[in-house]
Amino acid sequence: MDEFLVNISSFPTAIYTTLLVVVVGYWLLALTGTFDLDAFDVGVDIDVEVDGDIGGLGRVAGLLTTLGLTGVPITVVISLLFLNAWIICYFASLLIPALPQIISLIHLLIDISIAIVSFMISILVTATMIKPLRGLFRKINQAPKSVSLLGATCRIRSSRADHDFGEAECLHEGASLIVKVRTNGDQEFTTGDSVVLVEHNAENDFFNIVSEEEFKQQLD
């Protein structure tokens, strides 16, 4: 047990131990309702082609796509990346024998190499692990084509929602659904705003939205 504690608290494993503690803390807070599960969801699967202004986010999405780390929430990807890297780094460190103090610099270089290689291998392992999960999340997040969601109140989950870009989260029959949304005119919403789905565009697969206040006024 002492050897285990020494290893996970020593460089390089300590790097991933710290990251793993942060991830575990995040999930504990999320499960207790203290933290929003979508807080770190940067929308890896957003339709980048229709939003040419997202810049850095588009590059991140492109990189994750290249690495095969898309199709599931970014929180799941990050959690698996750090967990796998921690496991790989832990066992790799056990295989490296202790070197004399006189060549400590070489040992440091070896430790740095272990940290880097562990993360690179973790990317490959994580990409393989999330493959069977993509179908599940695709089914959960599939936007409904029927009119059953019309009139439903949703929460904007993207950084913005306007006439050519936006995503919202809706509850439908007990399940959380992610739908593409658009506004009419120059109206714009931001993350967390409450909106109402008023029309479904079947051709482009998105819902037109208005603010919750505007919808109530129309009803009155």
N, CA, C and O of each residue as an XYZ file, in Angstrom:
880
protein
N       0.831     -1.207      0.000
C       0.000      0.000      0.000
C       0.863      1.253      0.000
O       0.566      2.231     -0.687
N       1.939      1.207      0.784
C       2.845      2.353      0.833
C       3.477      2.606     -0.530
O       3.620      3.751     -0.958
N       3.855      1.518     -1.209
C       4.467      1.659     -2.525
C       3.481      2.272     -3.512
O       3.857      3.085     -4.357
N       2.210      1.871     -3.396
C       1.180      2.423     -4.270
C       1.028      3.925     -4.053
O       0.973      4.695     -5.012
N       0.959      4.339     -2.790
C       0.794      5.756     -2.478
C       1.998      6.568     -2.925
O       1.854      7.691     -3.409
N       3.187      5.995     -2.761
C       4.401      6.694     -3.182
C       4.405      6.878     -4.690
O       4.778      7.937     -5.195
N       3.991      5.846     -5.402
C       4.007      5.901     -6.870
C       3.014      6.920     -7.406
O       3.352      7.708     -8.289
N       1.789      6.913     -6.881
C       0.772      7.823     -7.429
C       1.025      9.276     -7.034
O       0.479     10.196     -7.643
N       1.857      9.477     -6.007
C       2.149     10.842     -5.572
C       3.523     11.318     -6.030
O       3.968     12.404     -5.659
N       4.193     10.496     -6.843
C       5.518     10.848     -7.349
C       5.443     11.155     -8.836
O       4.580     10.636     -9.544
N       6.347     11.995     -9.301
C       6.430     12.316    -10.723
C       6.886     11.075    -11.489
O       7.809     10.400    -11.034
N       6.275     10.742    -12.639
C       5.281     11.533    -13.393
C       3.823     11.183    -13.101
O       2.913     11.890    -13.533
N       3.597     10.068    -12.352
C       2.215      9.636    -12.112
C       1.405     10.701    -11.391
O       0.192     10.799    -11.577
N       2.081     11.503    -10.562
C       1.389     12.539     -9.787
C       0.645     13.528    -10.684
O      -0.365     14.101    -10.276
N       1.140     13.727    -11.897
C       0.463     14.646    -12.839
C      -0.953     14.158    -13.114
O      -1.919     14.915    -13.016
N      -1.055     12.878    -13.459
C      -2.364     12.322    -13.803
C      -3.187     12.022    -12.559
O      -4.416     11.992    -12.624
N      -2.523     11.797    -11.423
C      -3.260     11.625    -10.168
C      -4.020     12.903     -9.846
O      -5.189     12.860     -9.463
N      -3.350     14.042    -10.005
C      -3.987     15.338     -9.745
C      -5.152     15.573    -10.693
O      -6.228     15.995    -10.269
N      -4.939     15.298    -11.989
C      -6.000     15.493    -12.974
C      -7.175     14.556    -12.700
O      -8.335     14.930    -12.870
N      -6.860     13.341    -12.276
C      -7.915     12.367    -11.994
C      -8.725     12.782    -10.774
O      -9.939     12.581    -10.740
N      -8.071     13.357     -9.778
C      -8.782     13.853     -8.597
C      -9.750     14.964     -8.996
O     -10.874     15.026     -8.498
N      -9.308     15.839     -9.895
C     -10.177     16.919    -10.370
C     -11.391     16.342    -11.092
O     -12.515     16.800    -10.888
N     -11.164     15.338    -11.934
C     -12.263     14.713    -12.687
C     -13.251     14.037    -11.742
O     -14.462     14.200    -11.885
N     -12.733     13.280    -10.777
C     -13.603     12.602     -9.812
C     -14.408     13.627     -9.010
O     -15.598     13.439     -8.755
N     -13.734     14.721     -8.615
C     -14.435     15.776     -7.891
C     -15.549     16.391     -8.719
O     -16.631     16.680     -8.207
N     -15.277     16.589    -10.008
C     -16.294     17.146    -10.907
C     -17.520     16.238    -10.977
O     -18.654     16.702    -10.859
N     -17.282     14.935    -11.171
C     -18.403     14.004    -11.281
C     -19.187     13.893     -9.983
O     -20.408     13.744    -10.011
N     -18.501     13.962     -8.844
C     -19.199     13.922     -7.564
C     -20.104     15.142     -7.402
O     -21.242     15.029     -6.947
N     -19.579     16.315     -7.781
C     -20.379     17.536     -7.705
C     -21.555     17.476     -8.677
O     -22.658     17.925     -8.366
N     -21.297     16.912     -9.863
C     -22.360     16.802    -10.865
C     -23.465     15.868    -10.393
O     -24.648     16.152    -10.581
N     -23.078     14.756     -9.781
C     -24.059     13.775     -9.319
C     -24.898     14.310     -8.162
O     -26.053     13.919     -7.997
N     -24.324     15.198     -7.367
C     -25.068     15.783     -6.259
C     -25.880     16.995     -6.684
O     -26.609     17.577     -5.880
N     -25.750     17.377     -7.961
C     -26.511     18.503     -8.473
C     -25.868     19.849     -8.218
O     -26.444     20.884     -8.554
N     -24.677     19.853     -7.627
C     -23.983     21.112     -7.337
C     -23.398     21.722     -8.594
O     -23.268     22.941     -8.701
N     -23.045     20.867     -9.549
C     -22.379     21.323    -10.765
C     -23.159     20.842    -11.958
O     -23.709     19.741    -11.944
N     -23.214     21.670    -13.009
C     -23.943     21.337    -14.229
C     -23.155     20.317    -15.039
O     -21.974     20.522    -15.320
N     -23.802     19.223    -15.413
C     -23.146     18.182    -16.192
C     -22.644     18.695    -17.524
O     -21.707     18.124    -18.083
N     -23.244     19.765    -18.058
C     -22.850     20.295    -19.356
C     -21.854     21.444    -19.250
O     -21.573     22.123    -20.238
N     -21.316     21.661    -18.033
C     -20.463     22.835    -17.830
C     -19.230     22.828    -18.716
O     -18.783     23.883    -19.164
N     -18.671     21.644    -18.974
C     -17.481     21.547    -19.801
C     -17.792     20.957    -21.164
O     -16.881     20.559    -21.891
N     -19.062     20.895    -21.517
C     -19.440     20.346    -22.813
C     -19.328     21.444    -23.853
O     -20.213     22.291    -23.972
N     -18.223     21.425    -24.615
C     -17.999     22.496    -25.585
C     -18.652     22.206    -26.920
O     -18.437     22.929    -27.893
N     -19.454     21.143    -26.970
C     -20.175     20.860    -28.205
C     -19.267     20.355    -29.290
O     -19.154     20.983    -30.343
N     -18.603     19.211    -29.056
C     -17.674     18.658    -30.029
C     -18.365     18.369    -31.347
O     -17.750     18.468    -32.409
N     -19.640     18.013    -31.286
C     -20.345     17.607    -32.493
C     -21.160     18.727    -33.113
O     -22.068     18.463    -33.901
N     -20.849     19.993    -32.769
C     -21.596     21.096    -33.364
C     -21.315     21.181    -34.853
O     -20.283     20.719    -35.341
N     -22.258     21.783    -35.560
C     -22.103     21.886    -37.007
C     -21.208     23.075    -37.323
O     -21.690     24.179    -37.574
N     -19.896     22.838    -37.308
C     -18.911     23.897    -37.490
C     -19.065     24.585    -38.834
O     -18.764     25.771    -38.965
N     -19.530     23.854    -39.826
C     -19.579     24.437    -41.152
C     -20.579     25.576    -41.265
O     -20.448     26.413    -42.158
N     -21.571     25.635    -40.389
C     -22.554     26.699    -40.478
C     -22.243     27.838    -39.535
O     -22.999     28.805    -39.441
N     -21.129     27.724    -38.837
C     -20.771     28.783    -37.909
C     -19.301     29.100    -38.070
O     -18.482     28.670    -37.257
N     -18.959     29.830    -39.083
C     -17.566     30.082    -39.387
C     -16.893     31.021    -38.426
O     -15.691     31.255    -38.553
N     -17.622     31.580    -37.451
C     -17.047     32.545    -36.540
C     -16.556     31.943    -35.239
O     -16.063     32.680    -34.385
N     -16.668     30.619    -35.046
C     -16.316     30.063    -33.748
C     -14.822     29.877    -33.603
O     -14.362     29.604    -32.494
N     -14.040     30.008    -34.657
C     -12.586     30.076    -34.572
C     -11.944     28.926    -33.844
O     -11.895     27.798    -34.334
N     -11.437     29.245    -32.625
C     -10.694     28.262    -31.847
C     -11.492     27.018    -31.553
O     -10.948     25.914    -31.563
N     -12.791     27.179    -31.286
C     -13.624     26.021    -31.009
C     -13.680     25.098    -32.207
O     -13.685     23.877    -32.051
N     -13.723     25.668    -33.406
C     -13.723     24.846    -34.606
C     -12.438     24.057    -34.748
O     -12.456     22.899    -35.165
N     -11.321     24.681    -34.403
C     -10.037     23.973    -34.481
C      -9.969     22.846    -33.468
O      -9.442     21.771    -33.755
N     -10.514     23.101    -32.261
C     -10.538     22.046    -31.245
C     -11.390     20.877    -31.715
O     -11.002     19.716    -31.586
N     -12.572     21.206    -32.270
C     -13.458     20.159    -32.773
C     -12.783     19.365    -33.891
O     -12.917     18.144    -33.961
N     -12.050     20.075    -34.771
C     -11.344     19.395    -35.854
C     -10.261     18.462    -35.333
O     -10.083     17.358    -35.847
N      -9.535     18.913    -34.305
C      -8.484     18.078    -33.717
C      -9.070     16.833    -33.068
O      -8.559     15.728    -33.251
N     -10.150     17.018    -32.305
C     -10.784     15.871    -31.647
C     -11.347     14.888    -32.664
O     -11.309     13.675    -32.455
N     -11.869     15.417    -33.764
C     -12.370     14.539    -34.824
C     -11.237     13.728    -35.434
O     -11.385     12.530    -35.676
N     -10.110     14.379    -35.682
C      -8.944     13.696    -36.240
C      -8.461     12.583    -35.312
O      -8.042     11.522    -35.775
N      -8.520     12.825    -34.010
C      -8.052     11.844    -33.027
C      -9.100     10.772    -32.730
O      -8.824      9.816    -32.005
N     -10.291     10.930    -33.283
C     -11.344      9.942    -33.051
C     -11.998     10.085    -31.697
O     -12.490      9.106    -31.136
N     -12.008     11.307    -31.158
C     -12.545     11.528    -29.815
C     -13.859     12.294    -29.845
O     -14.132     13.091    -28.948
N     -14.667     12.063    -30.857
C     -15.960     12.728    -30.956
C     -17.084     11.699    -30.893
O     -16.844     10.493    -30.950
N     -18.302     12.191    -30.774
C     -19.463     11.305    -30.751
C     -20.023     11.092    -29.360
O     -21.119     10.553    -29.210
N     -19.279     11.512    -28.329
C     -19.741     11.422    -26.947
C     -19.445     12.753    -26.268
O     -18.625     13.520    -26.773
N     -20.087     13.054    -25.137
C     -19.822     14.329    -24.446
C     -18.341     14.504    -24.122
O     -17.651     13.539    -23.794
N     -17.862     15.737    -24.218
C     -16.456     16.029    -23.981
C     -16.048     15.675    -22.553
O     -14.888     15.347    -22.308
N     -16.993     15.738    -21.603
C     -16.681     15.369    -20.224
C     -16.315     13.895    -20.116
O     -15.437     13.524    -19.338
N     -16.987     13.061    -20.894
C     -16.673     11.624    -20.896
C     -15.302     11.397    -21.522
O     -14.516     10.591    -21.024
N     -15.015     12.105    -22.610
C     -13.722     11.970    -23.283
C     -12.581     12.347    -22.346
O     -11.604     11.609    -22.219
N     -12.710     13.502    -21.687
C     -11.654     13.966    -20.785
C     -11.461     12.991    -19.625
O     -10.330     12.691    -19.243
N     -12.560     12.502    -19.071
C     -12.477     11.570    -17.943
C     -11.736     10.298    -18.338
O     -10.872      9.825    -17.599
N     -12.070      9.748    -19.493
C     -11.409      8.521    -19.954
C      -9.940      8.775    -20.303
O      -9.086      7.929    -20.037
N      -9.647      9.922    -20.889
C      -8.268     10.268    -21.225
C      -7.387     10.273    -19.976
O      -6.316      9.666    -19.964
N      -7.837     10.954    -18.935
C      -7.040     11.062    -17.717
C      -6.962      9.730    -16.969
O      -5.920      9.385    -16.412
N      -8.065      8.989    -16.960
C      -8.061      7.691    -16.281
C      -7.097      6.722    -16.960
O      -6.291      6.069    -16.297
N      -7.186      6.635    -18.279
C      -6.302      5.724    -19.011
C      -4.839      6.151    -18.902
O      -3.954      5.311    -18.737
N      -4.591      7.448    -18.994
C      -3.227      7.947    -18.875
C      -2.660      7.640    -17.490
O      -1.486      7.292    -17.360
N      -3.492      7.768    -16.461
C      -3.056      7.478    -15.091
C      -2.679      6.010    -14.929
O      -1.646      5.689    -14.341
N      -3.516      5.126    -15.450
C      -3.243      3.682    -15.349
C      -1.958      3.317    -16.092
O      -1.112      2.592    -15.568
N      -1.823      3.826    -17.317
C      -0.636      3.520    -18.121
C       0.620      4.059    -17.464
O       1.632      3.365    -17.376
N       0.552      5.295    -17.006
C       1.710      5.932    -16.383
C       2.099      5.225    -15.090
O       3.285      5.083    -14.792
N       1.116      4.785    -14.329
C       1.382      4.099    -13.056
C       2.180      2.824    -13.279
O       3.208      2.608    -12.639
N       1.709      1.987    -14.180
C       2.390      0.709    -14.406
C       3.712      0.891    -15.150
O       4.658      0.134    -14.934
N       3.774      1.896    -16.026
C       5.033      2.163    -16.712
C       6.102      2.601    -15.715
O       7.265      2.220    -15.846
N       5.719      3.393    -14.728
C       6.664      3.861    -13.716
C       7.188      2.717    -12.868
O       8.335      2.748    -12.422
N       6.354      1.706    -12.640
C       6.792      0.552    -11.851
C       7.869     -0.250    -12.569
O       8.693     -0.905    -11.930
N       7.861     -0.198    -13.895
C       8.815     -0.988    -14.682
C      10.180     -0.316    -14.784
O      11.163     -0.960    -15.149
N      10.244      0.977    -14.463
C      11.513      1.701    -14.562
C      12.292      1.536    -13.261
O      11.826      1.984    -12.214
N      13.456      0.909    -13.298
C      14.241      0.708    -12.069
C      14.793      2.030    -11.541
O      15.009      2.976    -12.299
N      15.016      2.079    -10.231
C      15.600      3.273     -9.617
C      17.044      3.427    -10.068
O      17.829      2.482     -9.989
N      17.392      4.614    -10.540
C      18.744      4.876    -11.029
C      19.556      5.628     -9.977
O      18.985      6.359     -9.167
N      20.859      5.462     -9.977
C      21.715      6.175     -9.024
C      21.525      7.686     -9.141
O      21.157      8.197    -10.199
N      21.778      8.384     -8.050
C      21.587      9.828     -7.999
C      22.427     10.550     -9.037
O      22.053     11.625     -9.505
N      23.560      9.964     -9.398
C      24.487     10.619    -10.315
C      23.902     10.774    -11.714
O      24.322     11.637    -12.485
N      22.938      9.935    -12.024
C      22.319     10.027    -13.348
C      20.840     10.406    -13.207
O      19.986      9.957    -13.972
N      20.573     11.232    -12.223
C      19.193     11.641    -11.959
C      18.585     12.395    -13.137
O      17.376     12.329    -13.359
N      19.424     13.117    -13.897
C      18.918     13.847    -15.056
C      18.338     12.884    -16.080
O      17.297     13.161    -16.677
N      19.000     11.768    -16.284
C      18.494     10.762    -17.219
C      17.153     10.225    -16.726
O      16.227     10.009    -17.508
N      17.070     10.018    -15.419
C      15.822      9.516    -14.839
C      14.691     10.515    -15.048
O      13.554     10.132    -15.323
N      15.016     11.806    -14.914
C      14.015     12.848    -15.130
C      13.519     12.831    -16.577
O      12.320     12.957    -16.829
N      14.433     12.675    -17.511
C      14.052     12.620    -18.921
C      13.180     11.401    -19.201
O      12.238     11.465    -19.991
N      13.503     10.299    -18.550
C      12.697      9.080    -18.711
C      11.289      9.312    -18.173
O      10.307      8.910    -18.797
N      11.194      9.967    -17.005
C       9.882     10.240    -16.408
C       9.043     11.145    -17.304
O       7.844     10.922    -17.474
N       9.673     12.159    -17.869
C       8.952     13.055    -18.781
C       8.460     12.293    -19.999
O       7.342     12.502    -20.470
N       9.314     11.403    -20.505
C       8.922     10.592    -21.665
C       7.744      9.690    -21.324
O       6.839      9.511    -22.140
N       7.751      9.119    -20.115
C       6.651      8.257    -19.679
C       5.344      9.042    -19.648
O       4.307      8.549    -20.092
N       5.396     10.268    -19.120
C       4.189     11.099    -19.028
C       3.628     11.397    -20.415
O       2.418     11.328    -20.629
N       4.504     11.726    -21.347
C       4.063     12.062    -22.707
C       3.525     10.845    -23.437
O       2.451     10.896    -24.037
N       4.283      9.739    -23.383
C       3.872      8.510    -24.076
C       2.576      7.965    -23.478
O       1.723      7.455    -24.204
N       2.426      8.072    -22.161
C       1.207      7.581    -21.510
C      -0.018      8.309    -22.049
O      -1.055      7.692    -22.292
N       0.102      9.617    -22.235
C      -1.030     10.385    -22.756
C      -1.316     10.031    -24.217
O      -2.475      9.946    -24.623
N      -0.268      9.827    -24.994
C      -0.453      9.466    -26.404
C      -1.140      8.109    -26.530
O      -2.038      7.935    -27.353
N      -0.713      7.149    -25.710
C      -1.355      5.832    -25.740
C      -2.791      5.947    -25.235
O      -3.689      5.264    -25.728
N      -2.996      6.817    -24.246
C      -4.338      7.002    -23.703
C      -5.304      7.501    -24.770
O      -6.475      7.122    -24.769
N      -4.829      8.343    -25.677
C      -5.680      8.836    -26.767
C      -6.169      7.667    -27.621
O      -7.346      7.596    -27.976
N      -5.259      6.757    -27.945
C      -5.632      5.597    -28.764
C      -6.616      4.694    -28.024
O      -7.594      4.222    -28.604
N      -6.346      4.457    -26.736
C      -7.221      3.596    -25.942
C      -8.600      4.222    -25.780
O      -9.620      3.543    -25.902
N      -8.621      5.516    -25.504
C      -9.895      6.214    -25.314
C     -10.716      6.228    -26.606
O     -11.929      6.022    -26.575
N     -10.062      6.469    -27.725
C     -10.761      6.465    -29.016
C     -11.409      5.105    -29.273
O     -12.496      5.024    -29.845
N     -10.737      4.048    -28.848
C     -11.290      2.702    -29.017
C     -12.457      2.465    -28.061
O     -13.455      1.846    -28.431
N     -12.326      2.962    -26.833
C     -13.361      2.741    -25.821
C     -14.666      3.451    -26.148
O     -15.739      2.933    -25.842
N     -14.593      4.639    -26.770
C     -15.824      5.409    -27.000
C     -16.561      4.980    -28.266
O     -17.694      5.405    -28.494
N     -15.935      4.147    -29.086
C     -16.603      3.711    -30.320
C     -17.961      3.078    -30.053
O     -18.942      3.462    -30.690
N     -18.052      2.107    -29.120
C     -19.382      1.499    -28.881
C     -20.367      2.438    -28.189
O     -21.565      2.154    -28.146
N     -19.870      3.566    -27.639
C     -20.752      4.507    -26.946
C     -21.403      5.508    -27.893
O     -22.411      6.129    -27.554
N     -20.820      5.663    -29.085
C     -21.332      6.690    -30.006
C     -22.770      6.430    -30.421
O     -23.583      7.353    -30.477
N     -23.083      5.168    -30.713
C     -24.442      4.836    -31.115
C     -25.441      5.151    -30.015
O     -26.547      5.618    -30.285
N     -25.043      4.890    -28.758
C     -25.926      5.158    -27.626
C     -26.203      6.639    -27.490
O     -27.358      7.043    -27.358
N     -25.156      7.461    -27.521
C     -25.341      8.903    -27.373
C     -26.033      9.501    -28.594
O     -26.770     10.480    -28.469
N     -25.804      8.925    -29.769
C     -26.472      9.419    -30.975
C     -27.977      9.189    -30.867
O     -28.779     10.028    -31.276
N     -28.342      8.038    -30.311
C     -29.766      7.722    -30.148
C     -30.405      8.619    -29.096
O     -31.540      9.068    -29.260
N     -29.668      8.880    -28.008
C     -30.189      9.720    -26.940
C     -30.371     11.158    -27.406
O     -31.365     11.811    -27.087
N     -29.375     11.645    -28.181
C     -29.368     13.053    -28.574
C     -30.020     13.333    -29.913
O     -30.009     14.473    -30.377
N     -30.584     12.322    -30.541
C     -31.172     12.515    -31.864
C     -32.362     13.475    -31.800
O     -33.283     13.297    -31.003
N     -32.320     14.466    -32.634
C     -33.408     15.449    -32.650
C     -34.670     14.824    -33.224
O     -34.615     14.233    -34.302
N     -35.790     14.933    -32.551
C     -37.037     14.344    -33.035
C     -37.549     15.076    -34.264
O     -37.419     16.295    -34.374
N     -38.130     14.324    -35.182
C     -38.650     14.926    -36.403
C     -40.140     15.235    -36.290
O     -40.683     15.973    -37.113
N     -40.788     14.692    -35.304
C     -42.226     14.916    -35.157
C     -42.489     16.276    -34.530
O     -41.563     17.004    -34.172
N     -43.757     16.600    -34.407
C     -44.145     17.886    -33.822
C     -44.353     17.771    -32.318
O     -44.863     18.697    -31.688
N     -43.957     16.633    -31.740
C     -44.216     16.419    -30.317
C     -43.482     17.392    -29.417
O     -43.876     17.589    -28.267
N     -42.417     18.004    -29.923
C     -41.654     18.942    -29.114
C     -42.113     20.383    -29.287
O     -41.672     21.261    -28.547
N     -42.968     20.634    -30.227
C     -43.424     22.006    -30.446
C     -44.136     22.526    -29.199
O     -45.023     21.869    -28.655
N     -43.736     23.702    -28.762
C     -44.301     24.267    -27.553
C     -43.514     23.914    -26.301
O     -43.836     24.377    -25.206
N     -42.475     23.087    -26.466
C     -41.665     22.683    -25.314
C     -40.676     23.787    -24.937
O     -40.137     24.477    -25.803
N     -40.451     23.941    -23.644
C     -39.473     24.902    -23.153
C     -38.115     24.224    -23.050
O     -37.997     23.144    -22.471
N     -37.093     24.855    -23.611
C     -35.749     24.279    -23.636
C     -34.737     25.284    -23.094
O     -35.041     26.462    -22.907
N     -33.536     24.789    -22.850
C     -32.452     25.634    -22.351
C     -31.337     25.679    -23.387
O     -30.883     24.637    -23.858
N     -30.896     26.872    -23.739
C     -29.799     27.023    -24.696
C     -28.521     26.447    -24.096
O     -28.131     26.816    -22.988
N     -27.865     25.539    -24.830
C     -26.641     24.905    -24.326
C     -25.399     25.363    -25.097
O     -24.284     25.167    -24.615
N     -25.557     25.953    -26.252
C     -24.420     26.461    -27.021
C     -24.057     27.856    -26.521
O     -24.800     28.466    -25.753
N     -22.908     28.349    -26.967
C     -22.463     29.671    -26.521
C     -23.410     30.778    -26.971
O     -23.509     31.826    -26.333
N     -24.100     30.532    -28.073
C     -25.086     31.480    -28.575
C     -26.087     30.744    -29.450
O     -25.847     29.623    -29.897
N     -27.210     31.401    -29.681
C     -28.222     30.873    -30.594
C     -28.798     32.055    -31.364
O     -29.356     32.984    -30.779
N     -28.653     32.002    -32.684
C     -29.175     33.080    -33.511
C     -29.777     32.501    -34.783
O     -30.195     31.343    -34.801
N     -29.823     33.301    -35.853
C     -30.515     32.868    -37.077
C     -29.777     31.779    -37.856
O     -30.365     31.156    -38.740
N     -28.482     31.533    -37.542
C     -27.771     30.502    -38.313
C     -26.991     29.510    -37.448
O     -26.244     28.686    -37.976
N     -27.158     29.584    -36.116
C     -26.436     28.653    -35.261
C     -27.105     28.564    -33.894
O     -27.660     29.544    -33.399
N     -27.047     27.377    -33.289
C     -27.553     27.225    -31.924
C     -27.945     25.799    -31.595
O     -28.350     25.036    -32.471
N     -27.821     25.442    -30.314
C     -28.261     24.150    -29.806
C     -28.982     24.367    -28.493
O     -28.640     25.264    -27.724
N     -29.988     23.535    -28.241
C     -30.736     23.641    -26.986
C     -30.986     22.249    -26.428
O     -31.013     21.263    -27.165
N     -31.168     22.186    -25.112
C     -31.449     20.928    -24.434
C     -32.894     20.924    -23.973
O     -33.353     21.862    -23.320
N     -33.615     19.850    -24.322
C     -35.027     19.743    -23.966
C     -35.284     18.408    -23.274
O     -34.595     17.419    -23.524
N     -36.271     18.399    -22.417
C     -36.716     17.159    -21.794
C     -37.905     16.621    -22.574
O     -38.887     17.328    -22.799
N     -37.804     15.362    -22.984
C     -38.865     14.753    -23.787
C     -39.082     13.329    -23.301
O     -38.229     12.460    -23.483
N     -40.239     13.100    -22.676
C     -40.586     11.781    -22.154
C     -39.512     11.266    -21.199
O     -39.148     10.090    -21.226
N     -39.018     12.157    -20.367
C     -38.038     11.777    -19.364
C     -36.605     11.738    -19.837
O     -35.696     11.527    -19.034
N     -36.380     11.939    -21.133
C     -35.025     11.909    -21.688
C     -34.578     13.319    -22.061
O     -35.391     14.170    -22.421
N     -33.275     13.545    -21.966
C     -32.709     14.839    -22.343
C     -32.310     14.788    -23.811
O     -31.503     13.949    -24.211
N     -32.873     15.681    -24.608
C     -32.602     15.703    -26.041
C     -31.876     16.993    -26.419
O     -32.175     18.069    -25.901
N     -30.920     16.859    -27.331
C     -30.193     18.009    -27.850
C     -30.711     18.292    -29.253
O     -30.650     17.426    -30.126
N     -31.220     19.501    -29.474
C     -31.792     19.849    -30.773
C     -31.119     21.105    -31.312
O     -30.670     21.962    -30.551
N     -31.059     21.198    -32.631
C     -30.552     22.398    -33.282
C     -31.659     23.436    -33.307
O     -32.810     23.121    -33.609
N     -31.309     24.671    -32.992
C     -32.317     25.727    -32.944
C     -31.832     26.955    -33.701
O     -30.631     27.178    -33.852
N     -32.789     27.749    -34.173
C     -32.501     28.986    -34.891
C     -33.531     30.045    -34.475
O     -34.644     29.713    -34.069
N     -33.156     31.288    -34.580
C     -34.083     32.381    -34.284
C     -34.533     33.050    -35.577
O     -33.941     32.850    -36.638
N     -35.575     33.835    -35.470
C     -36.032     34.630    -36.609
C     -35.526     36.062    -36.449
O     -35.639     36.644    -35.371
N     -34.974     36.624    -37.508
C     -34.475     37.991    -37.435
C     -33.149     38.094    -36.705
O     -32.306     37.202    -36.795
N     -32.973     39.185    -35.983
C     -31.705     39.478    -35.319
C     -31.689     39.033    -33.858
O     -30.726     39.307    -33.142
N     -32.719     38.367    -33.418
C     -32.772     37.944    -32.018
C     -31.655     36.947    -31.719
O     -31.345     36.088    -32.545
N     -31.054     37.064    -30.538
C     -29.942     36.179    -30.169
C     -30.055     35.790    -28.698
O     -30.398     36.610    -27.847
N     -29.758     34.515    -28.415
C     -29.782     34.015    -27.043
C     -28.391     33.515    -26.669
O     -27.551     33.268    -27.535
N     -28.163     33.370    -25.373
C     -26.881     32.861    -24.882
C     -27.113     31.647    -23.995
O     -28.256     31.290    -23.708
N     -26.031     31.017    -23.564
C     -26.100     29.803    -22.762
C     -26.975     29.995    -21.519
O     -26.815     30.952    -20.762
N     -27.902     29.055    -21.336
C     -28.753     29.087    -20.154
C     -30.089     29.765    -20.345
O     -30.965     29.643    -19.489
N     -30.274     30.487    -21.460
C     -31.550     31.159    -21.700
C     -32.662     30.141    -21.942
O     -32.442     29.100    -22.561
N     -33.848     30.453    -21.448
C     -35.017     29.590    -21.673
C     -35.737     30.026    -22.941
O     -36.053     31.203    -23.113
N     -35.991     29.077    -23.820
C     -36.665     29.370    -25.082
C     -37.758     28.334    -25.317
O     -37.820     27.313    -24.633
N     -38.616     28.610    -26.292
C     -39.706     27.695    -26.630
C     -39.613     27.339    -28.110
O     -39.410     28.211    -28.955
N     -39.763     26.048    -28.417
C     -39.741     25.584    -29.803
C     -41.099     25.862    -30.434
O     -42.125     25.406    -29.931
N     -41.106     26.606    -31.528
C     -42.386     27.001    -32.134
C     -42.596     26.434    -33.533
O     -43.726     26.405    -34.021
N     -41.533     25.985    -34.182
C     -41.687     25.468    -35.546
C     -40.516     24.548    -35.871
O     -39.380     24.825    -35.488
N     -40.793     23.453    -36.577
C     -39.740     22.519    -36.957
C     -39.448     22.616    -38.444
O     -40.354     22.486    -39.267
N     -38.190     22.844    -38.792
C     -37.765     22.886    -40.188
C     -37.232     21.507    -40.556
O     -36.083     21.180    -40.261
N     -38.075     20.698    -41.202
C     -37.711     19.320    -41.506
C     -36.573     19.231    -42.515
O     -35.756     18.313    -42.451
N     -36.515     20.173    -43.439
C     -35.492     20.115    -44.490
C     -34.085     20.256    -43.913
O     -33.176     19.517    -44.289
N     -33.916     21.205    -43.005
C     -32.595     21.454    -42.416
C     -32.463     20.918    -40.999
O     -31.423     21.091    -40.362
N     -33.508     20.272    -40.505
C     -33.508     19.614    -39.196
C     -33.154     20.559    -38.057
O     -32.186     20.332    -37.331
N     -33.945     21.626    -37.902
C     -33.767     22.495    -36.742
C     -35.124     23.064    -36.340
O     -36.090     22.995    -37.099
N     -35.181     23.626    -35.133
C     -36.404     24.230    -34.615
C     -36.243     25.737    -34.525
O     -35.209     26.232    -34.076
N     -37.259     26.461    -34.951
C     -37.295     27.895    -34.722
C     -37.715     28.140    -33.269
O     -38.557     27.422    -32.730
N     -37.126     29.154    -32.649
C     -37.381     29.402    -31.240
C     -37.741     30.862    -30.984
O     -37.411     31.757    -31.762
N     -38.426     31.063    -29.872
C     -38.690     32.408    -29.362
C     -38.427     32.353    -27.867
O     -38.341     31.273    -27.284
N     -38.298     33.514    -27.251
C     -38.080     33.539    -25.812
C     -39.336     33.043    -25.095
O     -40.442     33.095    -25.634
N     -39.142     32.570    -23.885
C     -40.274     32.070    -23.106
C     -41.273     33.185    -22.836
O     -42.482     32.957    -22.834
N     -40.763     34.392    -22.606
C     -41.642     35.533    -22.348
C     -42.485     35.873    -23.574
O     -43.680     36.145    -23.460
N     -41.849     35.856    -24.755
C     -42.573     36.160    -25.992
C     -43.643     35.111    -26.269
O     -44.736     35.436    -26.733
N     -43.326     33.868    -25.986
C     -44.280     32.789    -26.221
C     -45.515     32.971    -25.322
O     -46.646     32.775    -25.767
N     -45.289     33.346    -24.063
C     -46.408     33.541    -23.144
C     -47.269     34.721    -23.581
O     -48.492     34.694    -23.446
N     -46.614     35.763    -24.109
C     -47.363     36.925    -24.589
C     -48.245     36.555    -25.774
O     -49.373     37.031    -25.896
N     -47.711     35.689    -26.653
C     -48.514     35.262    -27.801
C     -49.723     34.448    -27.379
O     -50.773     34.517    -28.017
N     -49.584     33.678    -26.310
C     -50.694     32.886    -25.805
C     -51.774     33.783    -25.204
O     -52.968     33.506    -25.314
N     -51.320     34.875    -24.561
C     -52.280     35.799    -23.959
C     -53.005     36.618    -25.021
O     -53.850     37.449    -24.690
